[in-house]
């Protein structure tokens, strides 16, 4: 996927107002099946996989023994297997973490990344674009659920109501041999709705408006899920898992060292990752992600700061290449769509 096909702003607005198409085949796709698979997944992930029914999807994390994040993942429960979708750059260490913590499990891990493709259809007209190509009714699919069926009457597909944009939409997994034909069919199907193919640039501005964490920015092996505002995906009472002890200490010994916040800057300068956040002359944290929001027409950023500066409305500043830019702490996400036909379970 390129950084952009046309312009980042055009692609961004297409997703917010109409429909956009992303080739996300770079994401890792790992399938798990066999005896002991549930126990294996529980041992390596922070959320509670046992809560999933067939057809449900769960956001989760994998942590190291210190509680730092190895990756954030999606866990799909299919009728006879589980599927884990992970970040492309972390695929090798995710596989290594699973294999290192197999603990005698007889289940099988199969890396399906290269023999499958993954396409995201995102935006208010995503359903109308995808439905004519799929043999089952997608309207009944709720957020974070999946459905299996046929695309173009001959390609088996897994379709989930998930995305990384803050809009309604779907992510489609098909065999690699079907990828080009499915992509072209989606482009054609979306023409009446003004579909645009979208690149990494728009993917980043969209996810940042929606305050979704990005690995290498809001999440690293030096940042724990609680500091990143993802404590809801950590189930300390589910039983033992890698990193549980360290995360329990984090929770039982507040205040946390850091807290993730949202900032709107007074000017149009962009606060990039690593920019220092200040309260008066005191350095209180660092920017993790920043951009100029096409939707809000404002410079926005997420940052990790000392927890006493997390209050909504707090006045801070950001050092942007030696220039102090005033900033205000705001509630996350920066953008949230106002209507949705399907709420998360």
C-alpha positions, 0 to 999 in steps of 0.5 A: 500500500502506498502512502497515497494514491491521490492526496491524503486529504482527498482520501481521508474525506472519502472515508469520512463522507463516502467510502474508501478502499485499503489494501491491508494485506501486510497485516499478519494473519495467524490461525490456531486450531487443535487441542489446548488452543484456548489455553494457549491463547489465554496464556499469551494475550491480556483479554479473555478469549474464553468470552468469545462466542463463534463469530465474535472478535476481540481486541487484545494485547500481547505483553512481555514479562515487564508488562510492555506491549509486544503487539496489539491484536484482534482475535477472531473465533471461527467455528473450528479455529481461532484467527489472530490478526497482528501488525505487519512489523511485529509478525515474527516476534508475535509468532515467537512469543506464541511458540515460546509460551506453547507449554506443551499445547498440541494445537497448531499455529499456521502463518496464513499471511502470505497465502491470504489477502486482506482488504478494508472497505471503510466509510458510510457507503461501505455496506452498499459497496460490499454487499452486492459482491457477497452471498450473505446479508451483511447488514445484520453483522454487528461491530466486532463480529465476523461472517463467512461466505462467498465473494463473487460467487466463488471465493471463500471469504471471512468478513468482519465489521471492524476497521481502523478509521473510526467509521463503519466498515468491513475487513475482508480476508480472501485467498491471495489468488483472489485478491486482485479480482476482489479488489477490482470488483470492489472498486467497480461496485463503489463507483456510484458512491465515489469510492477512492483507493486509500494509502497509509497517509489517510489510514494514519490521519483517520486512526489518529482522529479516532484516537486509535493507538499505533504500534511504535507510537502509543504502544511499544515494549516500554509502554504498558497497556494501562498507561496507553489507556487500554486497561479495559483490554487487560483481564487480570482476574482471568488467570495467569498470562505473560506480563500479568504480574507486572500489570497487577503491580501497575494497577495496584500502585497508582498513580501510573507513571504515564497517561495517554491524552489528546491535545488540540494545538492552538496553531497549525504546526504539527506536533510530531512523535517525540515532541516535548510536552510542557506545563510552564517550564516543566517537561511533563511528557512526550507526543506519541502521534500528531497530525493536522486533522482534515475533519476538525481543521486543527492540529491534533496530537496524542501524548503520554504525560505525567498523570496529574496533567491528564485532566480535560481542559488542562493548558499545556504547550508543545515544543515544536522544533524550538517553538512553543505551541499552546495546547489544550487537553481534550477528551478522546477520541477527537472524532466520533461518528454521530450515527451507527446502525450497529453498536458493539456487543 
